[in-house]
């Protein structure tokens, strides 16, 4: 069994982060847990310090891509797993992402969550699917999944580009596929906080869409 370093970008995730880290702490496949505190104004950093192996705090909120890039520069392990901070106890499901890598059936894996009741509108996901199909001819089911795993050999390629904020996932998809990488989507039982249809949820999706489009322009 291979082991992996985990990078968790976290912005104001004090309510779910402890459970996420606690679920990973005793997993044998976990090598080191690195939390990048992305300028949080709550107790995210303090909570991370109780369970993570390393906490790196950015002075202000830089966005998801910047937080992940920071983590990629400081990890030491051969294999990398990217996880969201709000997975709670289901974070341990990330082990499933390593199996296709062990079997050399993929260069990057991403997690597919179980079908759930519709919390959003699905427009951003549909746009992401179309972007990837247009640029690569590949059809992905969950192109915006933040749960990923890959070998550290890919880190220089990732750091050479520019994924903007929430455009990180579309950036990773396009980068791997355009460099000949194989992406395998893996069914998991993961779940996390859903984005609703209230004003805050709409603003989140609007920002996600904008940063995805800005990232795509580089391709």
Backbone torsions as a table, in degrees:
resi	resn	phi	psi	omega
1	UNK	NA	131.0	176.0
2	UNK	-82.3	157.3	175.9
3	UNK	-116.3	158.9	-173.8
4	UNK	-138.1	149.8	167.9
5	UNK	-86.1	136.6	-178.7
6	UNK	-107.1	131.8	173.7
7	UNK	-110.5	125.1	178.8
8	UNK	-122.9	106.1	173.1
9	UNK	-77.2	134.6	-173.5
10	UNK	-140.0	123.7	175.4
11	UNK	-127.0	110.2	-179.7
12	UNK	52.3	56.3	-178.1
13	UNK	-114.8	28.8	-175.5
14	UNK	-59.8	-28.2	-174.7
15	UNK	-75.9	-24.5	-177.0
16	UNK	-120.1	-16.1	-171.0
17	UNK	-63.1	-41.7	-176.8
18	UNK	-60.6	-45.5	179.8
19	UNK	-63.2	-39.0	177.8
20	UNK	-61.3	-49.4	-178.8
21	UNK	-66.6	-40.0	-178.8
22	UNK	-63.5	-35.0	-179.9
23	UNK	-70.4	-23.8	-178.4
24	UNK	-92.4	-21.8	-166.2
25	UNK	-59.0	-37.6	-176.5
26	UNK	-101.3	7.2	179.9
27	UNK	-73.6	129.9	-174.8
28	UNK	-69.3	-22.2	-179.8
29	UNK	-82.5	-7.9	-178.8
30	UNK	-88.3	122.3	176.7
31	UNK	-87.4	-68.9	177.5
32	UNK	-133.7	146.9	176.6
33	UNK	-110.8	121.0	178.8
34	UNK	-114.8	120.1	175.3
35	UNK	-104.3	126.4	174.1
36	UNK	-103.3	106.3	179.8
37	UNK	-78.4	109.8	-171.0
38	UNK	-89.3	61.9	177.1
39	UNK	68.6	32.2	-177.9
40	UNK	-63.0	149.4	177.2
41	UNK	-108.1	1.9	176.9
42	UNK	-106.0	-153.3	-175.3
43	UNK	-94.7	23.3	-179.2
44	UNK	-53.9	-48.1	-177.4
45	UNK	-62.7	-42.3	-178.7
46	UNK	-65.8	-41.8	179.1
47	UNK	-66.6	-42.1	178.6
48	UNK	-60.0	-37.7	-178.6
49	UNK	-63.2	-20.5	-179.0
50	UNK	-80.0	-24.8	-172.3
51	UNK	-128.9	-23.8	-177.9
52	UNK	-82.0	156.3	175.5
53	UNK	-78.1	-30.7	-179.6
54	UNK	-147.7	134.4	174.9
55	UNK	-121.1	121.7	176.7
56	UNK	-114.6	120.3	-176.6
57	UNK	-104.5	124.5	173.3
58	UNK	-81.6	146.7	-174.9
59	UNK	-66.6	-27.8	175.9
60	UNK	-149.5	174.5	-175.1
61	UNK	-71.7	112.6	-177.2
62	UNK	-101.3	-14.7	-176.9
63	UNK	102.5	160.8	-172.6
64	UNK	-61.2	-44.5	-178.8
65	UNK	-59.4	-46.9	-179.4
66	UNK	-61.7	-38.5	179.5
67	UNK	-65.9	-44.1	179.3
68	UNK	-66.7	-42.4	178.4
69	UNK	-59.7	-39.1	177.0
70	UNK	-60.7	-45.0	178.7
71	UNK	-63.0	-39.2	-179.1
72	UNK	-64.9	-26.8	-179.4
73	UNK	-77.6	-16.9	-173.5
74	UNK	-118.3	-6.2	178.6
75	UNK	-73.3	160.4	-176.9
76	UNK	-120.7	-18.1	-173.8
77	UNK	-73.6	165.1	-179.8
78	UNK	-77.3	-32.4	-178.5
79	UNK	-116.0	146.9	-174.4
80	UNK	-124.0	135.3	172.5
81	UNK	-124.8	126.8	174.7
82	UNK	-99.6	128.5	-179.7
83	UNK	-134.9	146.5	172.1
84	UNK	-74.9	156.2	-174.6
85	UNK	-78.8	-15.7	-171.2
86	UNK	-105.8	25.2	-179.2
87	UNK	-76.3	-19.9	-178.7
88	UNK	61.0	-142.7	-176.7
89	UNK	-64.8	-19.8	-178.5
90	UNK	-77.7	-2.5	179.3
91	UNK	-60.3	-29.7	-179.1
92	UNK	-64.9	-17.1	176.1
93	UNK	-63.1	-15.2	-178.2
94	UNK	-62.3	-17.3	176.8
95	UNK	-56.0	-33.4	-178.6
96	UNK	-62.0	-23.7	-179.9
97	UNK	-69.9	-19.3	-176.7
98	UNK	-84.7	-24.0	-174.1
99	UNK	-60.1	-48.5	178.6
100	UNK	-64.7	-27.6	177.2
101	UNK	-70.9	-41.6	176.8
102	UNK	-59.8	-40.0	-177.7
103	UNK	-84.0	2.0	179.9
104	UNK	57.6	37.2	177.8
105	UNK	-98.8	-3.8	-178.5
106	UNK	-156.9	156.7	174.0
107	UNK	-98.6	-27.2	173.3
108	UNK	-144.8	140.8	174.5
109	UNK	-115.6	152.6	174.9
110	UNK	-138.0	147.5	-174.1
111	UNK	-86.1	136.6	171.2
112	UNK	-105.0	128.0	179.8
113	UNK	-86.0	157.7	176.3
114	UNK	-62.0	152.7	175.5
115	UNK	-57.2	138.6	-179.0
116	UNK	-134.5	167.2	176.0
117	UNK	-62.6	145.7	-176.1
118	UNK	-67.1	115.9	176.6
119	UNK	-102.5	-21.9	-179.5
120	UNK	-122.2	-160.3	-176.7
121	UNK	-102.0	-18.7	178.0
122	UNK	80.7	-0.1	-175.5
123	UNK	-69.9	-38.3	-179.1
124	UNK	-66.0	-42.4	178.4
125	UNK	-62.0	-44.7	179.6
126	UNK	-61.3	-40.3	178.6
127	UNK	-64.2	-41.0	179.3
128	UNK	-62.8	-42.8	178.0
129	UNK	-58.4	-45.0	-177.9
130	UNK	-67.7	-38.0	178.8
131	UNK	-61.2	-47.4	-177.4
132	UNK	-66.2	-41.9	178.8
133	UNK	-63.6	-39.9	-179.7
134	UNK	-65.5	-41.2	-174.4
135	UNK	-85.2	-25.3	-173.0
136	UNK	-129.1	-16.9	-175.5
137	UNK	80.1	3.5	-178.1
138	UNK	-98.1	138.0	177.5
139	UNK	-102.7	118.3	175.5
140	UNK	-110.6	145.2	-179.3
141	UNK	-85.2	-39.7	-176.2
142	UNK	-127.5	69.3	-173.1
143	UNK	-69.6	-14.6	-177.2
144	UNK	-104.6	11.8	178.5
145	UNK	-63.1	131.3	178.7
146	UNK	-88.8	-0.9	-176.8
147	UNK	-99.1	109.5	-172.2
148	UNK	-134.5	157.3	174.0
149	UNK	-144.8	143.2	-178.8
150	UNK	-166.1	170.0	178.6
151	UNK	-83.0	149.7	-177.5
152	UNK	-65.2	-14.8	176.4
153	UNK	-58.9	-21.7	-179.5
154	UNK	-83.5	-11.6	-175.0
155	UNK	-58.8	-45.9	178.9
156	UNK	-57.8	-37.7	177.9
157	UNK	-65.0	-43.8	-179.0
158	UNK	-63.1	-44.7	-176.7
159	UNK	-73.0	-14.2	-179.5
160	UNK	-79.9	-12.6	-176.9
161	UNK	-108.6	-161.9	-174.6
162	UNK	-144.2	90.3	171.8
163	UNK	-88.0	124.3	-174.0
164	UNK	-91.5	115.2	172.8
165	UNK	48.1	-117.8	179.5
166	UNK	-76.3	3.5	173.6
167	UNK	-83.0	5.0	-176.2
168	UNK	-56.1	-47.3	-174.3
169	UNK	-66.0	-43.1	179.1
170	UNK	-65.5	-35.0	177.4
171	UNK	-62.4	-48.0	-179.7
172	UNK	-62.3	-42.7	178.8
173	UNK	-58.3	-51.6	-176.7
174	UNK	-66.0	-40.9	-178.6
175	UNK	-62.6	-49.5	-178.6
176	UNK	-63.9	-47.1	-176.0
177	UNK	-66.1	-38.3	-178.3
178	UNK	-75.9	-15.4	174.0
179	UNK	-98.9	15.4	176.2
180	UNK	83.1	10.1	179.8
181	UNK	-75.8	152.7	177.2
182	UNK	-103.1	125.7	177.0
183	UNK	-105.8	127.1	176.9
184	UNK	-117.2	126.2	176.6
185	UNK	-88.2	133.5	-172.7
186	UNK	-117.8	125.8	177.3
187	UNK	-70.1	132.0	179.2
188	UNK	-135.3	174.6	174.2
189	UNK	-105.5	23.3	-180.0
190	UNK	-67.5	152.3	168.8
191	UNK	-152.7	157.0	176.8
192	UNK	-152.6	-174.1	-175.5
193	UNK	-62.1	126.7	179.3
194	UNK	-84.8	147.8	174.9
195	UNK	-90.0	119.7	-174.7
196	UNK	-84.3	-169.2	-177.8
197	UNK	-102.9	14.3	177.1
198	UNK	-79.1	-178.2	-176.1
199	UNK	-60.0	-41.3	-179.7
200	UNK	-63.2	-41.4	179.5
201	UNK	-65.7	-39.6	178.7
202	UNK	-64.8	-41.6	178.3
203	UNK	-63.3	-39.8	178.7
204	UNK	-62.0	-46.6	-178.9
205	UNK	-66.4	-36.3	178.5
206	UNK	-63.4	-42.5	178.4
207	UNK	-66.6	-41.5	179.1
208	UNK	-60.4	-45.2	-179.8
209	UNK	-62.1	-47.4	-178.9
210	UNK	-59.9	-47.5	-177.2
211	UNK	-69.8	-29.0	174.1
212	UNK	-66.7	-43.9	179.9
213	UNK	-66.4	-41.4	178.7
214	UNK	-62.5	-38.8	177.5
215	UNK	-66.2	-40.2	-177.5
216	UNK	-64.7	-30.8	-179.4
217	UNK	-57.9	-26.3	179.3
218	UNK	-70.1	-10.8	-179.7
219	UNK	-110.8	NA	NA
